[in-house]
Amino acid sequence: MSTAGAPVVAPPARPRSSRRRKREGRKADRRLGYALVAPVVVVLLAITGYPLVYNLWNSFHFVNLSYGNLPRRFVGGANYTSMFGSSAWVAALERTLAFTGISVVFDMIVALGLALMLHRKFKGRGVLRASILIPWAVPTVVSAMLWKTMFDPRAGFVDYFLGAIHHPWASLTWVNANVFRSWVVIFIADAWKNVPFVAIILLAGLQVIPTEVYEAARIDGATAWQSFRRMTLPLLKPAIMVALIFRTLQAFLVFDVIYIMTGGGPGTSTETLAFLNYQTFINNTDFGVGGAMSMMLCVMALVVAAVYVRVLRPSA
């Protein structure tokens, strides 16, 4: 029997009350989410908001405790002009960028290799996964003092080991005697602490990649390198982005390792922006220029995070 010309019966419309209930339910869920997050937001604002606003205020005023009770007058952008015109700030910026670039590239490569190794199945994998977090769990002050002692030519094992293999670098003073050797010690101590943290982030990203994609690639004849380049790296982008943001900001704002190991020496050759900011605040008691440096560090950190998110954001 032909149905040509028969009227098309539209599906019954969903009652408005049902749509309204769903819409109200979504609103209630959002309100509940805001209520649960609100206490944390209030605490974070109380902890970070006031110092941030106070530093911003200082950066536009003359606030130097070395001058006693002089009035805190408004100076506009004079503190920023003084900061940008300072040769010490420019030199610290160059050292900070060089340290950040080299350490982030090195740490990401080593951490990715470590994560790939820990992703494979082998006996004792669980113990090894737990043990690599030990360096990251050790307080930075303790780890920095540990490495400083190990590189001590009189008490450390590094000099003993180099002497045992008759290396020409035996009996050298590593810290605060030579600029290159001081940076080498800083790089090693910083990498020892932060590589495990980055590796765990990347390992978490590897864990959520479905094994079926690798099985399909093997069936299609893809080599291990092709699978890594065309599947692992693209699917690992979210984890790489998180790891890069954390690691870059840690390296860019590095302070404690340098403070403990070299104190900015020899001379000022290992001073970074964060260390110079500390010197301006504590030693020079110049809260105006120090506030300008702090705000500049915050802006740079936000720019770095925004660039990473834009470049490495997974495509929809």
Kinemage of the C-alpha trace (Angstrom):
@kinemage 1
@onewidth
@group {chain A} dominant
@subgroup {mainchain}
@vectorlist {calphas} color= white
{ca met a 1} P 0.000 0.000 0.000
{ca ser a 2} L 1.481 3.323 -1.043
{ca thr a 3} L 2.136 5.926 1.613
{ca ala a 4} L 2.784 8.766 -0.848
{ca gly a 5} L 1.101 11.952 0.193
{ca ala a 6} L 0.474 10.657 3.686
{ca pro a 7} L 0.879 13.343 6.313
{ca val a 8} L 4.173 13.261 8.217
{ca val a 9} L 3.494 12.857 11.860
{ca ala a 10} L 5.969 14.882 13.936
{ca pro a 11} L 7.260 13.347 17.159
{ca pro a 12} L 5.445 14.581 20.193
{ca ala a 13} L 6.986 17.722 21.639
{ca arg a 14} L 8.680 17.366 24.974
{ca pro a 15} L 6.580 18.969 27.669
{ca arg a 16} L 7.788 22.379 28.736
{ca ser a 17} L 7.743 21.333 32.357
{ca ser a 18} L 10.352 18.634 31.626
{ca arg a 19} L 12.684 21.095 29.887
{ca arg a 20} L 12.192 23.572 32.715
{ca arg a 21} L 13.044 20.937 35.321
{ca lys a 22} L 16.251 20.036 33.474
{ca arg a 23} L 17.231 23.692 33.150
{ca glu a 24} L 16.562 24.306 36.825
{ca gly a 25} L 18.505 21.163 37.679
{ca arg a 26} L 21.539 22.421 35.762
{ca lys a 27} L 21.286 25.767 37.534
{ca ala a 28} L 21.106 24.010 40.876
{ca asp a 29} L 24.200 21.963 40.007
{ca arg a 30} L 26.084 25.133 39.093
{ca arg a 31} L 25.025 26.813 42.332
{ca leu a 32} L 26.180 23.772 44.287
{ca gly a 33} L 29.527 23.824 42.451
{ca tyr a 34} L 30.004 27.518 43.192
{ca ala a 35} L 29.121 26.940 46.844
{ca leu a 36} L 31.658 24.113 47.151
{ca val a 37} L 34.415 26.124 45.462
{ca ala a 38} L 33.675 29.420 47.249
{ca pro a 39} L 35.544 28.627 50.517
{ca val a 40} L 38.698 27.718 48.592
{ca val a 41} L 38.431 30.879 46.466
{ca val a 42} L 38.015 33.020 49.598
{ca val a 43} L 41.064 31.429 51.252
{ca leu a 44} L 43.191 31.853 48.118
{ca leu a 45} L 42.142 35.489 47.784
{ca ala a 46} L 42.975 36.100 51.431
{ca ile a 47} L 46.401 34.471 51.056
{ca thr a 48} L 47.447 35.787 47.645
{ca gly a 49} L 45.120 38.670 46.881
{ca tyr a 50} L 46.281 41.081 49.588
{ca pro a 51} L 50.054 40.650 48.942
{ca leu a 52} L 49.435 41.042 45.204
{ca val a 53} L 47.443 44.254 45.629
{ca tyr a 54} L 49.944 45.577 48.191
{ca asn a 55} L 52.857 44.907 45.825
{ca leu a 56} L 50.980 46.607 43.004
{ca trp a 57} L 50.439 49.649 45.236
{ca asn a 58} L 54.116 49.662 46.276
{ca ser a 59} L 55.251 49.513 42.654
{ca phe a 60} L 53.752 52.964 41.998
{ca his a 61} L 55.026 54.584 45.202
{ca phe a 62} L 58.334 55.494 46.795
{ca val a 63} L 58.662 52.973 49.634
{ca asn a 64} L 62.246 52.602 50.851
{ca leu a 65} L 62.813 51.810 54.524
{ca ser a 66} L 66.460 52.867 54.230
{ca tyr a 67} L 65.271 56.491 54.169
{ca gly a 68} L 63.462 56.239 57.485
{ca asn a 69} L 60.011 57.783 57.766
{ca leu a 70} L 59.896 59.605 54.460
{ca pro a 71} L 56.339 59.822 53.090
{ca arg a 72} L 55.272 57.109 50.671
{ca arg a 73} L 54.631 59.403 47.756
{ca phe a 74} L 53.181 58.417 44.399
{ca val a 75} L 55.898 58.193 41.725
{ca gly a 76} L 53.946 56.682 38.829
{ca gly a 77} L 56.083 54.428 36.639
{ca ala a 78} L 59.423 55.630 38.053
{ca asn a 79} L 60.033 52.294 39.803
{ca tyr a 80} L 59.464 50.400 36.567
{ca thr a 81} L 61.742 52.796 34.684
{ca ser a 82} L 64.434 52.296 37.319
{ca met a 83} L 64.022 48.520 37.089
{ca phe a 84} L 64.198 48.333 33.287
{ca gly a 85} L 67.161 50.698 33.244
{ca ser a 86} L 69.120 48.659 35.779
{ca ser a 87} L 72.011 46.651 34.325
{ca ala a 88} L 71.651 44.216 37.233
{ca trp a 89} L 68.020 43.517 36.286
{ca val a 90} L 68.859 43.026 32.601
{ca ala a 91} L 71.738 40.667 33.471
{ca ala a 92} L 69.503 38.720 35.899
{ca leu a 93} L 66.828 38.456 33.182
{ca glu a 94} L 69.357 37.018 30.723
{ca arg a 95} L 70.586 34.471 33.287
{ca thr a 96} L 67.015 33.543 34.217
{ca leu a 97} L 65.980 32.983 30.598
{ca ala a 98} L 69.101 30.917 29.873
{ca phe a 99} L 68.625 28.795 32.988
{ca thr a 100} L 64.921 28.318 32.254
{ca gly a 101} L 65.445 27.335 28.620
{ca ile a 102} L 68.261 24.846 29.251
{ca ser a 103} L 66.782 23.268 32.374
{ca val a 104} L 63.260 22.905 30.939
{ca val a 105} L 64.488 21.258 27.717
{ca phe a 106} L 66.829 18.919 29.601
{ca asp a 107} L 64.307 18.029 32.314
{ca met a 108} L 61.470 17.392 29.842
{ca ile a 109} L 63.599 15.064 27.709
{ca val a 110} L 64.889 13.099 30.693
{ca ala a 111} L 61.453 13.008 32.342
{ca leu a 112} L 59.794 11.776 29.127
{ca gly a 113} L 62.319 8.955 28.824
{ca leu a 114} L 61.792 8.077 32.486
{ca ala a 115} L 58.008 8.129 32.068
{ca leu a 116} L 58.179 5.872 28.996
{ca met a 117} L 60.352 3.423 30.929
{ca leu a 118} L 58.009 3.386 33.925
{ca his a 119} L 55.031 2.899 31.611
{ca arg a 120} L 56.370 -0.471 30.508
{ca lys a 121} L 55.552 -3.601 32.493
{ca phe a 122} L 58.442 -5.095 34.444
{ca lys a 123} L 59.043 -6.607 37.837
{ca gly a 124} L 59.326 -4.039 40.609
{ca arg a 125} L 57.683 -1.278 38.589
{ca gly a 126} L 55.474 -0.173 41.483
{ca val a 127} L 58.409 0.186 43.874
{ca leu a 128} L 60.386 2.157 41.305
{ca arg a 129} L 57.442 4.448 40.596
{ca ala a 130} L 57.127 5.246 44.280
{ca ser a 131} L 60.857 5.657 44.858
{ca ile a 132} L 61.446 8.221 42.101
{ca leu a 133} L 59.235 10.667 43.992
{ca ile a 134} L 61.669 10.733 46.917
{ca pro a 135} L 63.873 13.507 45.445
{ca trp a 136} L 60.802 15.655 44.792
{ca ala a 137} L 59.478 15.047 48.329
{ca val a 138} L 62.745 16.134 49.943
{ca pro a 139} L 62.589 19.845 50.930
{ca thr a 140} L 64.549 22.039 48.536
{ca val a 141} L 66.730 23.424 51.328
{ca val a 142} L 67.748 19.902 52.338
{ca ser a 143} L 68.435 18.727 48.778
{ca ala a 144} L 70.426 21.888 47.984
{ca met a 145} L 72.585 21.453 51.098
{ca leu a 146} L 73.023 17.772 50.224
{ca trp a 147} L 74.354 18.559 46.746
{ca lys a 148} L 76.487 21.408 48.027
{ca thr a 149} L 78.121 19.021 50.496
{ca met a 150} L 78.598 16.335 47.845
{ca phe a 151} L 80.471 18.793 45.626
{ca asp a 152} L 82.615 20.037 48.487
{ca pro a 153} L 86.273 19.224 47.617
{ca arg a 154} L 87.050 18.202 51.214
{ca ala a 155} L 83.891 16.410 52.375
{ca gly a 156} L 82.046 15.398 49.207
{ca phe a 157} L 82.158 12.150 47.288
{ca val a 158} L 82.313 13.880 43.871
{ca asp a 159} L 85.923 14.937 44.386
{ca tyr a 160} L 86.772 11.497 45.774
{ca phe a 161} L 85.225 9.808 42.723
{ca leu a 162} L 86.952 12.128 40.240
{ca gly a 163} L 90.261 11.572 42.021
{ca ala a 164} L 89.780 7.791 41.928
{ca ile a 165} L 89.443 7.857 38.130
{ca his a 166} L 92.264 10.442 37.847
{ca his a 167} L 89.999 13.026 36.232
{ca pro a 168} L 91.559 16.488 35.708
{ca trp a 169} L 88.586 18.090 37.489
{ca ala a 170} L 89.516 16.419 40.790
{ca ser a 171} L 90.331 18.758 43.707
{ca leu a 172} L 88.372 21.610 42.128
{ca thr a 173} L 86.196 24.014 44.084
{ca trp a 174} L 82.821 23.777 42.396
{ca val a 175} L 80.710 26.342 44.237
{ca asn a 176} L 81.488 30.084 44.188
{ca ala a 177} L 84.912 29.681 42.585
{ca asn a 178} L 84.007 29.453 38.910
{ca val a 179} L 80.866 30.687 37.127
{ca phe a 180} L 80.479 27.664 34.830
{ca arg a 181} L 81.013 25.097 37.597
{ca ser a 182} L 78.630 26.940 39.913
{ca trp a 183} L 75.888 26.786 37.280
{ca val a 184} L 76.613 23.097 36.648
{ca val a 185} L 76.034 22.314 40.323
{ca ile a 186} L 72.821 24.375 40.333
{ca phe a 187} L 71.522 22.594 37.209
{ca ile a 188} L 72.241 19.156 38.673
{ca ala a 189} L 70.620 19.894 42.027
{ca asp a 190} L 67.573 21.483 40.395
{ca ala a 191} L 67.123 18.639 37.881
{ca trp a 192} L 67.513 15.956 40.562
{ca lys a 193} L 64.574 17.431 42.440
{ca asn a 194} L 62.222 18.346 39.581
{ca val a 195} L 62.664 15.616 36.939
{ca pro a 196} L 60.714 13.015 38.999
{ca phe a 197} L 57.744 15.386 39.365
{ca val a 198} L 57.614 16.032 35.613
{ca ala a 199} L 57.998 12.305 34.921
{ca ile a 200} L 54.998 11.471 37.109
{ca ile a 201} L 52.842 14.029 35.261
{ca leu a 202} L 53.851 12.565 31.895
{ca leu a 203} L 53.353 9.024 33.194
{ca ala a 204} L 49.794 9.931 34.190
{ca gly a 205} L 49.229 11.145 30.637
{ca leu a 206} L 50.600 7.914 29.191
{ca gln a 207} L 48.306 5.852 31.402
{ca val a 208} L 45.143 7.283 29.816
{ca ile a 209} L 46.189 6.606 26.207
{ca pro a 210} L 44.160 3.574 25.003
{ca thr a 211} L 46.265 0.534 24.168
{ca glu a 212} L 44.013 -0.168 21.183
{ca val a 213} L 45.602 2.641 19.170
{ca tyr a 214} L 49.027 1.014 19.497
{ca glu a 215} L 47.628 -2.383 18.532
{ca ala a 216} L 46.020 -0.860 15.434
{ca ala a 217} L 49.297 0.852 14.550
{ca arg a 218} L 51.220 -2.421 14.839
{ca ile a 219} L 48.708 -4.119 12.563
{ca asp a 220} L 49.207 -1.317 10.011
{ca gly a 221} L 52.968 -1.872 10.160
{ca ala a 222} L 53.969 1.297 12.040
{ca thr a 223} L 57.408 1.269 13.628
{ca ala a 224} L 58.007 2.166 17.280
{ca trp a 225} L 59.312 5.608 16.309
{ca gln a 226} L 56.304 6.284 14.062
{ca ser a 227} L 53.925 5.267 16.841
{ca phe a 228} L 55.739 7.542 19.294
{ca arg a 229} L 55.834 10.540 16.944
{ca arg a 230} L 52.360 10.249 15.430
{ca met a 231} L 50.345 8.891 18.361
{ca thr a 232} L 52.102 9.136 21.713
{ca leu a 233} L 53.235 12.760 21.444
{ca pro a 234} L 49.925 14.147 20.069
{ca leu a 235} L 47.864 12.234 22.642
{ca leu a 236} L 50.279 13.294 25.385
{ca lys a 237} L 49.862 17.009 24.620
{ca pro a 238} L 47.615 17.814 27.623
{ca ala a 239} L 50.072 16.229 30.057
{ca ile a 240} L 53.022 17.891 28.308
{ca met a 241} L 51.280 21.243 28.599
{ca val a 242} L 50.716 20.822 32.353
{ca ala a 243} L 54.280 19.607 32.899
{ca leu a 244} L 55.749 22.453 30.826
{ca ile a 245} L 53.755 25.099 32.696
{ca phe a 246} L 54.775 23.789 36.121
{ca arg a 247} L 58.409 23.189 35.188
{ca thr a 248} L 58.882 26.479 33.341
{ca leu a 249} L 57.420 28.510 36.183
{ca gln a 250} L 59.552 26.620 38.712
{ca ala a 251} L 62.692 27.323 36.697
{ca phe a 252} L 61.758 30.919 35.924
{ca leu a 253} L 61.115 31.687 39.605
{ca val a 254} L 64.066 29.673 40.938
{ca phe a 255} L 65.411 31.080 44.186
{ca asp a 256} L 65.934 28.603 47.014
{ca val a 257} L 68.494 26.375 45.254
{ca ile a 258} L 70.622 29.385 44.319
{ca tyr a 259} L 70.246 30.983 47.738
{ca ile a 260} L 71.477 27.842 49.509
{ca met a 261} L 74.186 26.721 47.088
{ca thr a 262} L 75.838 29.907 45.826
{ca gly a 263} L 74.107 32.892 47.409
{ca gly a 264} L 74.179 34.490 43.971
{ca gly a 265} L 77.958 34.126 43.649
{ca pro a 266} L 80.619 34.148 42.571
{ca gly a 267} L 79.943 37.869 42.665
{ca thr a 268} L 76.498 38.244 41.114
{ca ser a 269} L 77.019 35.692 38.321
{ca thr a 270} L 74.273 33.293 39.497
{ca glu a 271} L 71.670 35.882 40.480
{ca thr a 272} L 68.288 35.309 38.865
{ca leu a 273} L 65.262 37.607 38.784
{ca ala a 274} L 63.731 36.027 41.884
{ca phe a 275} L 67.046 36.280 43.749
{ca leu a 276} L 67.492 39.931 42.701
{ca asn a 277} L 63.930 40.620 43.830
{ca tyr a 278} L 64.785 39.129 47.230
{ca gln a 279} L 67.917 41.285 47.426
{ca thr a 280} L 65.914 44.402 46.581
{ca phe a 281} L 63.286 43.673 49.213
{ca ile a 282} L 65.392 42.340 52.085
{ca asn a 283} L 68.876 43.816 51.702
{ca asn a 284} L 68.010 47.149 50.072
{ca thr a 285} L 64.569 47.462 51.756
{ca asp a 286} L 63.323 49.114 48.563
{ca phe a 287} L 59.712 48.003 48.489
{ca gly a 288} L 58.885 50.272 45.553
{ca val a 289} L 61.325 48.791 43.040
{ca gly a 290} L 60.900 45.375 44.677
{ca gly a 291} L 57.147 45.616 44.132
{ca ala a 292} L 57.731 46.511 40.482
{ca met a 293} L 59.984 43.450 40.082
{ca ser a 294} L 57.362 41.231 41.721
{ca met a 295} L 54.624 42.489 39.415
{ca met a 296} L 56.872 42.005 36.388
{ca leu a 297} L 57.560 38.408 37.455
{ca cys a 298} L 53.809 37.783 37.806
{ca val a 299} L 53.113 39.208 34.339
{ca met a 300} L 55.911 37.139 32.771
{ca ala a 301} L 54.655 33.973 34.467
{ca leu a 302} L 51.107 34.590 33.199
{ca val a 303} L 52.388 35.217 29.668
{ca val a 304} L 54.384 31.972 29.715
{ca ala a 305} L 51.363 29.981 30.914
{ca ala a 306} L 49.079 31.618 28.317
{ca val a 307} L 51.512 30.859 25.469
{ca tyr a 308} L 51.777 27.205 26.501
{ca val a 309} L 47.994 26.844 26.758
{ca arg a 310} L 47.471 28.437 23.329
{ca val a 311} L 50.201 26.480 21.547
{ca leu a 312} L 49.645 23.078 23.173
{ca arg a 313} L 45.865 23.183 23.607
{ca pro a 314} L 44.395 20.028 22.050
{ca ser a 315} L 42.345 20.713 18.944
{ca ala a 316} L 38.644 20.036 19.261
